[in-house]
Amino acid sequence: MENEKRYSQMTEEELKKEISLMTEKARKAEQMGMVNEFAVCERKAVMAKAYLLNPEAFKSGEIYAIEGDPGAYFKIDYMNGVFAWGYRLGGSGKEEALPISLLK
Protein backbone atom coordinates (compact mmCIF):
# COMPACT_ATOMS: atom_id res chain seq x y z
CA MET A 1 0.00 0.00 0.00
CA GLU A 2 1.31 3.40 -0.98
CA ASN A 3 1.96 5.84 1.85
CA GLU A 4 -0.03 8.87 0.72
CA LYS A 5 0.60 12.39 1.96
CA ARG A 6 -2.14 14.43 3.56
CA TYR A 7 -3.17 17.52 1.64
CA SER A 8 -1.90 19.64 4.53
CA GLN A 9 1.59 18.18 3.98
CA MET A 10 1.69 18.73 0.21
CA THR A 11 3.45 21.54 -1.59
CA GLU A 12 1.53 23.90 -3.87
CA GLU A 13 2.83 21.99 -6.89
CA GLU A 14 1.73 18.63 -5.44
CA LEU A 15 -1.72 20.04 -4.65
CA LYS A 16 -2.15 21.36 -8.19
CA LYS A 17 -1.11 17.97 -9.57
CA GLU A 18 -3.62 16.22 -7.28
CA ILE A 19 -6.41 18.62 -8.34
CA SER A 20 -5.63 17.93 -12.00
CA LEU A 21 -5.57 14.16 -11.40
CA MET A 22 -8.85 14.17 -9.44
CA THR A 23 -10.56 16.40 -12.01
CA GLU A 24 -9.52 14.02 -14.79
CA LYS A 25 -10.65 10.95 -12.79
CA ALA A 26 -13.98 12.66 -12.08
CA ARG A 27 -14.46 13.44 -15.77
CA LYS A 28 -13.78 9.82 -16.73
CA ALA A 29 -16.05 8.47 -13.98
CA GLU A 30 -18.85 10.79 -15.14
CA GLN A 31 -18.45 9.62 -18.74
CA MET A 32 -18.68 6.00 -17.60
CA GLY A 33 -21.74 6.69 -15.46
CA MET A 34 -19.94 5.94 -12.19
CA VAL A 35 -21.81 8.43 -10.02
CA ASN A 36 -20.21 7.50 -6.69
CA GLU A 37 -16.66 7.57 -8.09
CA PHE A 38 -17.39 10.93 -9.73
CA ALA A 39 -18.59 12.39 -6.39
CA VAL A 40 -15.55 11.10 -4.50
CA CYS A 41 -13.06 12.50 -7.03
CA GLU A 42 -14.89 15.81 -7.22
CA ARG A 43 -14.85 16.14 -3.40
CA LYS A 44 -11.13 15.31 -3.26
CA ALA A 45 -10.42 18.06 -5.81
CA VAL A 46 -12.46 20.55 -3.74
CA MET A 47 -10.52 19.61 -0.60
CA ALA A 48 -7.14 19.94 -2.34
CA LYS A 49 -8.17 23.38 -3.66
CA ALA A 50 -8.99 24.46 -0.10
CA TYR A 51 -5.36 23.91 0.89
CA LEU A 52 -4.23 26.33 -1.84
CA LEU A 53 -6.25 29.14 -0.23
CA ASN A 54 -5.43 31.29 2.79
CA PRO A 55 -7.96 30.62 5.58
CA GLU A 56 -7.24 34.08 7.00
CA ALA A 57 -8.89 35.58 3.91
CA PHE A 58 -12.24 34.28 5.19
CA LYS A 59 -13.76 36.17 8.12
CA SER A 60 -16.27 35.22 10.80
CA GLY A 61 -19.57 37.03 10.39
CA GLU A 62 -19.08 37.45 6.64
CA ILE A 63 -21.48 36.03 4.06
CA TYR A 64 -20.21 34.18 0.99
CA ALA A 65 -21.88 32.69 -2.07
CA ILE A 66 -21.55 28.91 -2.33
CA GLU A 67 -19.71 27.66 -5.43
CA GLY A 68 -21.91 25.44 -7.59
CA ASP A 69 -25.10 26.40 -5.74
CA PRO A 70 -26.52 29.57 -7.38
CA GLY A 71 -28.47 31.76 -5.00
CA ALA A 72 -27.18 29.95 -1.89
CA TYR A 73 -25.21 31.88 0.73
CA PHE A 74 -23.20 30.82 3.77
CA LYS A 75 -22.51 32.88 6.89
CA ILE A 76 -19.30 31.97 8.71
CA ASP A 77 -19.44 31.64 12.50
CA TYR A 78 -15.82 30.53 12.87
CA MET A 79 -12.90 28.99 11.01
CA ASN A 80 -11.15 25.73 11.78
CA GLY A 81 -8.26 25.08 9.42
CA VAL A 82 -9.54 25.10 5.85
CA PHE A 83 -13.14 24.67 6.98
CA ALA A 84 -15.64 27.46 7.52
CA TRP A 85 -18.25 26.60 10.15
CA GLY A 86 -21.60 28.33 10.02
CA TYR A 87 -24.95 27.98 8.34
CA ARG A 88 -26.69 28.48 5.01
CA LEU A 89 -28.89 31.55 4.82
CA GLY A 90 -32.49 30.51 4.33
CA GLY A 91 -31.55 26.92 5.18
CA SER A 92 -32.45 24.73 8.13
CA GLY A 93 -30.28 26.78 10.49
CA LYS A 94 -28.18 23.72 11.31
CA GLU A 95 -24.47 24.36 11.71
CA GLU A 96 -22.27 22.79 9.04
CA ALA A 97 -18.71 23.01 7.77
CA LEU A 98 -17.73 23.81 4.20
CA PRO A 99 -14.24 23.71 2.70
CA ILE A 100 -13.21 27.31 1.97
CA SER A 101 -12.75 26.41 -1.70
CA LEU A 102 -16.56 26.27 -1.98
CA LEU A 103 -16.95 29.89 -0.84
CA LYS A 104 -16.72 32.85 -3.17
CYANA upper distance limits for C-alpha pairs under 8 A (distance plus 0.5 A):
  5 LYS  CA      9 GLN  CA      6.71
  5 LYS  CA     10 MET  CA      7.16
  6 ARG  CA     10 MET  CA      7.15
  7 TYR  CA     15 LEU  CA      7.43
  7 TYR  CA     47 MET  CA      8.46
  7 TYR  CA     48 ALA  CA      6.62
  7 TYR  CA     51 TYR  CA      7.30
  8 SER  CA     51 TYR  CA      7.09
 10 MET  CA     14 GLU  CA      6.16
 10 MET  CA     15 LEU  CA      6.58
 11 THR  CA     15 LEU  CA      6.70
 12 GLU  CA     16 LYS  CA      6.72
 12 GLU  CA     52 LEU  CA      7.08
 13 GLU  CA     17 LYS  CA      6.74
 14 GLU  CA     18 GLU  CA      6.65
 15 LEU  CA     19 ILE  CA      6.63
 15 LEU  CA     48 ALA  CA      6.40
 15 LEU  CA     49 LYS  CA      7.83
 15 LEU  CA     51 TYR  CA      8.18
 15 LEU  CA     52 LEU  CA      7.84
 16 LYS  CA     20 SER  CA      6.69
 16 LYS  CA     48 ALA  CA      8.32
 16 LYS  CA     49 LYS  CA      8.30
 17 LYS  CA     21 LEU  CA      6.64
 18 GLU  CA     22 MET  CA      6.52
 18 GLU  CA     45 ALA  CA      7.69
 18 GLU  CA     48 ALA  CA      7.61
 19 ILE  CA     23 THR  CA      6.47
 19 ILE  CA     44 LYS  CA      8.18
 19 ILE  CA     45 ALA  CA      5.28
 19 ILE  CA     46 VAL  CA      8.34
 19 ILE  CA     48 ALA  CA      6.69
 19 ILE  CA     49 LYS  CA      7.41
 20 SER  CA     24 GLU  CA      6.69
 20 SER  CA     45 ALA  CA      8.33
 21 LEU  CA     25 LYS  CA      6.67
 22 MET  CA     26 ALA  CA      6.46
 22 MET  CA     41 CYS  CA      5.63
 22 MET  CA     42 GLU  CA      7.14
 22 MET  CA     44 LYS  CA      7.18
 22 MET  CA     45 ALA  CA      6.04
 23 THR  CA     27 ARG  CA      6.67
 23 THR  CA     41 CYS  CA      7.30
 23 THR  CA     42 GLU  CA      6.98
 23 THR  CA     45 ALA  CA      6.91
 24 GLU  CA     28 LYS  CA      6.79
 25 LYS  CA     29 ALA  CA      6.57
 25 LYS  CA     38 PHE  CA      7.91
 25 LYS  CA     41 CYS  CA      6.94
 26 ALA  CA     30 GLU  CA      6.55
 26 ALA  CA     37 GLU  CA      7.50
 26 ALA  CA     38 PHE  CA      4.99
 26 ALA  CA     39 ALA  CA      7.82
 26 ALA  CA     40 VAL  CA      8.40
 26 ALA  CA     41 CYS  CA      5.64
 26 ALA  CA     42 GLU  CA      6.35
 27 ARG  CA     31 GLN  CA      6.78
 27 ARG  CA     38 PHE  CA      7.67
 28 LYS  CA     32 MET  CA      6.77
 28 LYS  CA     38 PHE  CA      8.46
 29 ALA  CA     33 GLY  CA      6.64
 29 ALA  CA     34 MET  CA      5.48
 29 ALA  CA     35 VAL  CA      7.49
 29 ALA  CA     37 GLU  CA      6.49
 29 ALA  CA     38 PHE  CA      5.59
 30 GLU  CA     34 MET  CA      6.29
 30 GLU  CA     35 VAL  CA      6.87
 30 GLU  CA     38 PHE  CA      6.11
 34 MET  CA     38 PHE  CA      6.62
 35 VAL  CA     39 ALA  CA      6.76
 36 ASN  CA     40 VAL  CA      6.79
 37 GLU  CA     41 CYS  CA      6.69
 38 PHE  CA     42 GLU  CA      6.53
 39 ALA  CA     43 ARG  CA      6.58
 40 VAL  CA     44 LYS  CA      6.73
 41 CYS  CA     45 ALA  CA      6.77
 42 GLU  CA     46 VAL  CA      6.86
 43 ARG  CA     47 MET  CA      6.72
 44 LYS  CA     48 ALA  CA      6.67
 45 ALA  CA     49 LYS  CA      6.67
 46 VAL  CA     50 ALA  CA      6.87
 46 VAL  CA     99 PRO  CA      7.89
 46 VAL  CA    101 SER  CA      6.71
 46 VAL  CA    102 LEU  CA      7.76
 47 MET  CA     51 TYR  CA      7.39
 47 MET  CA     99 PRO  CA      6.94
 47 MET  CA    101 SER  CA      7.74
 48 ALA  CA     52 LEU  CA      7.55
 49 LYS  CA     53 LEU  CA      7.47
 49 LYS  CA    101 SER  CA      6.33
 50 ALA  CA     82 VAL  CA      6.50
 50 ALA  CA     99 PRO  CA      6.49
 50 ALA  CA    100 ILE  CA      6.00
 50 ALA  CA    101 SER  CA      5.03
 51 TYR  CA     82 VAL  CA      7.10
 53 LEU  CA    100 ILE  CA      8.03
 53 LEU  CA    101 SER  CA      7.71
 54 ASN  CA     58 PHE  CA      8.32
 55 PRO  CA     79 MET  CA      8.02
 55 PRO  CA     81 GLY  CA      7.24
 55 PRO  CA     82 VAL  CA      6.25
 55 PRO  CA    100 ILE  CA      7.68
 58 PHE  CA     62 GLU  CA      8.18
 58 PHE  CA     79 MET  CA      8.39
 58 PHE  CA     84 ALA  CA      8.47
 58 PHE  CA    100 ILE  CA      8.24
 59 LYS  CA     76 ILE  CA      7.48
 59 LYS  CA     78 TYR  CA      8.16
 59 LYS  CA     79 MET  CA      8.29
 60 SER  CA     75 LYS  CA      8.23
 60 SER  CA     76 ILE  CA      5.42
 60 SER  CA     77 ASP  CA      5.57
 60 SER  CA     78 TYR  CA      5.65
 60 SER  CA     79 MET  CA      7.58
 61 GLY  CA     75 LYS  CA      6.68
 61 GLY  CA     76 ILE  CA      5.84
 61 GLY  CA     77 ASP  CA      6.29
 61 GLY  CA     78 TYR  CA      8.40
 62 GLU  CA     75 LYS  CA      6.22
 62 GLU  CA     76 ILE  CA      6.36
 63 ILE  CA     73 TYR  CA      7.00
 63 ILE  CA     74 PHE  CA      6.00
 63 ILE  CA     75 LYS  CA      4.86
 63 ILE  CA     76 ILE  CA      7.05
 64 TYR  CA     73 TYR  CA      6.01
 64 TYR  CA     74 PHE  CA      5.79
 64 TYR  CA     75 LYS  CA      6.96
 64 TYR  CA    103 LEU  CA      6.20
 64 TYR  CA    104 LYS  CA      6.09
 65 ALA  CA     69 ASP  CA      8.47
 65 ALA  CA     70 PRO  CA      8.21
 65 ALA  CA     71 GLY  CA      7.77
 65 ALA  CA     72 ALA  CA      6.46
 65 ALA  CA     73 TYR  CA      4.92
 65 ALA  CA     74 PHE  CA      6.77
 65 ALA  CA    103 LEU  CA      6.31
 65 ALA  CA    104 LYS  CA      5.78
 66 ILE  CA     70 PRO  CA      7.62
 66 ILE  CA     71 GLY  CA      8.45
 66 ILE  CA     72 ALA  CA      6.24
 66 ILE  CA     73 TYR  CA      6.12
 66 ILE  CA     74 PHE  CA      7.10
 66 ILE  CA    102 LEU  CA      6.16
 66 ILE  CA    103 LEU  CA      5.43
 66 ILE  CA    104 LYS  CA      6.79
 67 GLU  CA    101 SER  CA      8.50
 67 GLU  CA    102 LEU  CA      5.38
 67 GLU  CA    103 LEU  CA      6.31
 67 GLU  CA    104 LYS  CA      6.90
 68 GLY  CA    102 LEU  CA      8.29
 72 ALA  CA     88 ARG  CA      7.57
 72 ALA  CA     89 LEU  CA      7.61
 73 TYR  CA     88 ARG  CA      6.17
 73 TYR  CA     89 LEU  CA      6.01
 74 PHE  CA     86 GLY  CA      7.42
 74 PHE  CA     87 TYR  CA      6.16
 74 PHE  CA     88 ARG  CA      4.88
 74 PHE  CA     89 LEU  CA      6.33
 74 PHE  CA    103 LEU  CA      8.32
 75 LYS  CA     86 GLY  CA      6.10
 75 LYS  CA     87 TYR  CA      6.16
 75 LYS  CA     88 ARG  CA      6.85
 75 LYS  CA     89 LEU  CA      7.33
 76 ILE  CA     84 ALA  CA      6.42
 76 ILE  CA     85 TRP  CA      6.16
 76 ILE  CA     86 GLY  CA      5.00
 76 ILE  CA     87 TYR  CA      7.42
 77 ASP  CA     84 ALA  CA      8.03
 77 ASP  CA     85 TRP  CA      6.19
 77 ASP  CA     86 GLY  CA      5.17
 77 ASP  CA     87 TYR  CA      8.31
 78 TYR  CA     84 ALA  CA      6.67
 78 TYR  CA     85 TRP  CA      5.87
 78 TYR  CA     86 GLY  CA      7.32
 79 MET  CA     83 PHE  CA      6.42
 79 MET  CA     84 ALA  CA      5.20
 79 MET  CA     85 TRP  CA      6.42
 80 ASN  CA     84 ALA  CA      6.93
 80 ASN  CA     85 TRP  CA      7.83
 82 VAL  CA     99 PRO  CA      6.32
 82 VAL  CA    100 ILE  CA      6.28
 83 PHE  CA     97 ALA  CA      6.36
 83 PHE  CA     98 LEU  CA      5.93
 83 PHE  CA     99 PRO  CA      5.02
 83 PHE  CA    100 ILE  CA      6.16
 84 ALA  CA     97 ALA  CA      5.91
 84 ALA  CA     98 LEU  CA      5.86
 84 ALA  CA     99 PRO  CA      6.77
 84 ALA  CA    100 ILE  CA      6.56
 85 TRP  CA     95 GLU  CA      7.29
 85 TRP  CA     96 GLU  CA      6.14
 85 TRP  CA     97 ALA  CA      4.83
 85 TRP  CA     98 LEU  CA      7.09
 86 GLY  CA     95 GLU  CA      5.68
 86 GLY  CA     96 GLU  CA      6.16
 86 GLY  CA     97 ALA  CA      6.96
 87 TYR  CA     91 GLY  CA      7.89
 87 TYR  CA     93 GLY  CA      6.38
 87 TYR  CA     94 LYS  CA      6.61
 87 TYR  CA     95 GLU  CA      5.47
 87 TYR  CA     96 GLU  CA      6.38
 87 TYR  CA     97 ALA  CA      8.49
 88 ARG  CA     92 SER  CA      8.05
 88 ARG  CA     93 GLY  CA      7.27
 89 LEU  CA     93 GLY  CA      8.04
 98 LEU  CA    102 LEU  CA      7.26
 98 LEU  CA    103 LEU  CA      8.44
 99 PRO  CA    103 LEU  CA      8.12
